[in-house]
Amino acid sequence: MDLRFEPEDVEFREAARTWLAANVPSERRPEDGKAMRDFDNAWQRTQFDGGWAGVSWPTQYGGLGLPIVRQLIWYEEYARAGAPYTGSTFPAVFYGGPTLALRGTDEQRSRHLPRILRGEEIWSQGFSEPSAGSDLASVRTRARVDGDHLVVSGQKVWSSYADIADFHFCLFRTNPDAPKREGLSWVLVPLDTPGIEVRRIKTLARNHHFCEVFYDNVRVPLDNVVGGVDNGWTVAMNTLGFERGSAFLTEQLELSMTLDELIALCRARPSRSGHGSAFDDESVAAELAELRASVTALRAMSYRTVSKSAHGELPGPEGSIIRLYFAELRQQLATLAMRVLDTDGLEFTPYWESGWSGQWLWDFARTVGAGTSEIQRNIIGDRFLGLPR
Ligand SMILES: Cc1cc2nc3c(=O)[nH]c(=O)nc-3n(C[C@H](O)[C@H](O)[C@H](O)COP(=O)(O)OP(=O)(O)OC[C@H]3O[C@@H](n4cnc5c(N)ncnc54)[C@H](O)[C@@H]3O)c2cc1C
């Protein structure tokens, strides 16, 4: 690993900190629907106008074209400033857009990337289906080539933000006769195309951004295929590489602040023994110390990934290690908070307002989204440790 901050990086950090301090919105981010979309787009636009959107994206598509280390610094400062959760802009800005930048044609890049950075286009990911989640290669939604179009029929599920998005980037089966991974295509579908129906799914954590998306003979131009017909598996692997690796950097970096909040909670709550605060309880203090060490280790792993990218390597399977470690760490943190809160934890406090019970509920989802913990362990065993499948 070789990651040093040069004097210009330090200057960049100071400029980012100053800009964020002056521009982070003070109003609460709406947690749902069109109001949320408008807020997320407006905040993305503010970053673009301020000259901070797409730090490492190519300049010809509206980015700043700066080294990946500066992107890391931006994320660190973003987390530090308590800037809004990226929300509905997340799929396009953090992994859909980077996939297009890597695998799209010049025409596709010029059409979409600047609009994403300006907060004019929201994307939703349509990979999962009722019988294709962990086993993504089992995707069944059929896309038949008909002249210069695909005709799509089938169902997607768990598509975050599909109810408010403009585009759905999907994995479809274009060749049912080819081996599972060879007959798939990565396609960007305008969600206002006739034949598409979006239904929202409600969750226990009371956020409603999950959707089912139904396709009934939907005609999509072949120009919207990214990476070539029947070549979608390798494109999807790039998407997952970004999603598991760099996309969650801000949240990983935020974890240190969440731990500070947990320590403050432990100091404020009484100990179960009746003497002093929960913080004075030896087992709580030991767990907090362990959490601090783990959060520091996570940051070192994130730096390592960034350092690899800085040397030209694409995000690969090591994203699984970080994703697994991060998701389980978050659960451990929220579980300790719930223990300290005791019966007060039974009251629902939304995670989007940093409420602990809401975070605890939502943290279950973190060991499922972007691949479950079991799947990440399979990848680690298979790709790193060389264990038999
Ligand atoms: C917060 C969140 C956001 C999401 N956003 C999106 C989105 O925007 N777009 C999208 O397409 N999808 C999205 N998903 C869906 C997500 O990708 C899937 O839920 C995930 O891949 C698991 O698939 P599944 O739910 O079908 O579970 P299944 O694959 O049915 O798995 C069920 C259980 O079996 C275990 N299992 C399965 N196979 C194996 C195996 N080979 N070895 C060991 N254990 C195994 C799993 O670990 C799990 O515990 C999101 C999910 C969450 C939680």
The ligand as a Tripos MOL2 file, in Angstrom:
@<TRIPOS>MOLECULE
LIG
   53    58     1     0     0
SMALL
NO_CHARGES

@<TRIPOS>ATOM
      1 C1        -30.7950   -2.6820    1.3660 C.3       1 LIG1
      2 C2        -30.9640   -3.4820    0.1320 C.ar      1 LIG1
      3 C3        -30.9780   -2.8400   -1.0800 C.ar      1 LIG1
      4 C4        -31.1410   -3.5850   -2.2490 C.ar      1 LIG1
      5 N1        -31.2080   -2.9100   -3.4240 N.ar      1 LIG1
      6 C5        -31.3360   -3.6100   -4.5720 C.ar      1 LIG1
      7 C6        -31.4360   -2.9130   -5.8150 C.ar      1 LIG1
      8 O1        -31.4600   -1.6930   -5.8600 O.2       1 LIG1
      9 N2        -31.5310   -3.6470   -6.9420 N.ar      1 LIG1
     10 C7        -31.5150   -5.0210   -6.9440 C.ar      1 LIG1
     11 O2        -31.5390   -5.6120   -8.0050 O.2       1 LIG1
     12 N3        -31.4830   -5.7120   -5.7610 N.ar      1 LIG1
     13 C8        -31.4010   -5.0360   -4.5850 C.ar      1 LIG1
     14 N4        -31.3860   -5.7040   -3.3840 N.ar      1 LIG1
     15 C9        -31.5570   -7.1510   -3.3810 C.3       1 LIG1
     16 C10       -30.2980   -7.9320   -2.9970 C.3       1 LIG1
     17 O3        -29.3300   -7.8530   -4.0100 O.3       1 LIG1
     18 C11       -30.7160   -9.3840   -2.7290 C.3       1 LIG1
     19 O4        -31.6330   -9.3610   -1.6360 O.3       1 LIG1
     20 C12       -29.5380  -10.2510   -2.3780 C.3       1 LIG1
     21 O5        -28.7160  -10.4570   -3.5020 O.3       1 LIG1
     22 C13       -29.9900  -11.6250   -1.8350 C.3       1 LIG1
     23 O6        -30.8870  -12.2450   -2.6880 O.3       1 LIG1
     24 P1        -32.2840  -12.8010   -2.1600 P.3       1 LIG1
     25 O7        -32.9460  -11.7480   -1.3550 O.co2     1 LIG1
     26 O8        -33.0150  -13.3430   -3.3470 O.co2     1 LIG1
     27 O9        -31.9180  -13.9880   -1.1610 O.3       1 LIG1
     28 P2        -31.5320  -15.4780   -1.5570 P.3       1 LIG1
     29 O10       -30.5190  -15.4560   -2.6600 O.co2     1 LIG1
     30 O11       -32.7760  -16.2400   -1.8080 O.co2     1 LIG1
     31 O12       -30.8260  -15.9900   -0.2520 O.3       1 LIG1
     32 C14       -31.5580  -16.4820    0.8890 C.3       1 LIG1
     33 C15       -30.5700  -16.9660    1.9180 C.3       1 LIG1
     34 O13       -29.8020  -18.0710    1.3940 O.3       1 LIG1
     35 C16       -28.4230  -17.8090    1.4990 C.3       1 LIG1
     36 N5        -27.7230  -18.3500    0.3290 N.ar      1 LIG1
     37 C17       -28.1190  -18.2770   -0.9620 C.ar      1 LIG1
     38 N6        -27.2060  -18.8800   -1.7610 N.ar      1 LIG1
     39 C18       -26.2050  -19.3110   -0.9630 C.ar      1 LIG1
     40 C19       -24.9700  -19.9950   -1.2150 C.ar      1 LIG1
     41 N7        -24.5750  -20.3200   -2.4270 N.pl3     1 LIG1
     42 N8        -24.1830  -20.2700   -0.1420 N.ar      1 LIG1
     43 C20       -24.5570  -19.9320    1.1260 C.ar      1 LIG1
     44 N9        -25.7170  -19.2960    1.4150 N.ar      1 LIG1
     45 C21       -26.5210  -18.9790    0.3810 C.ar      1 LIG1
     46 C22       -28.3030  -16.2930    1.4980 C.3       1 LIG1
     47 O14       -27.1060  -15.8770    2.1290 O.3       1 LIG1
     48 C23       -29.5350  -15.8980    2.3140 C.3       1 LIG1
     49 O15       -29.2850  -15.9930    3.6900 O.3       1 LIG1
     50 C24       -31.2800   -4.9890   -2.1960 C.ar      1 LIG1
     51 C25       -31.3110   -5.6270   -0.9570 C.ar      1 LIG1
     52 C26       -31.1840   -4.8830    0.1970 C.ar      1 LIG1
     53 C27       -31.2580   -5.5840    1.5070 C.3       1 LIG1
@<TRIPOS>BOND
     1     1     2 1
     2     2     3 ar
     3     2    52 ar
     4     3     4 ar
     5     4     5 ar
     6     4    50 ar
     7     5     6 ar
     8     6     7 ar
     9     6    13 1
    10     7     8 2
    11     7     9 ar
    12     9    10 ar
    13    10    11 2
    14    10    12 ar
    15    12    13 ar
    16    13    14 ar
    17    14    15 1
    18    14    50 ar
    19    15    16 1
    20    16    17 1
    21    16    18 1
    22    18    19 1
    23    18    20 1
    24    20    21 1
    25    20    22 1
    26    22    23 1
    27    23    24 1
    28    24    25 2
    29    24    26 1
    30    24    27 1
    31    27    28 1
    32    28    29 2
    33    28    30 1
    34    28    31 1
    35    31    32 1
    36    32    33 1
    37    33    34 1
    38    33    48 1
    39    34    35 1
    40    35    36 1
    41    35    46 1
    42    36    37 ar
    43    36    45 ar
    44    37    38 ar
    45    38    39 ar
    46    39    40 ar
    47    39    45 ar
    48    40    41 1
    49    40    42 ar
    50    42    43 ar
    51    43    44 ar
    52    44    45 ar
    53    46    47 1
    54    46    48 1
    55    48    49 1
    56    50    51 ar
    57    51    52 ar
    58    52    53 1
@<TRIPOS>SUBSTRUCTURE
     1 LIG1         1 GROUP 0 **** ****
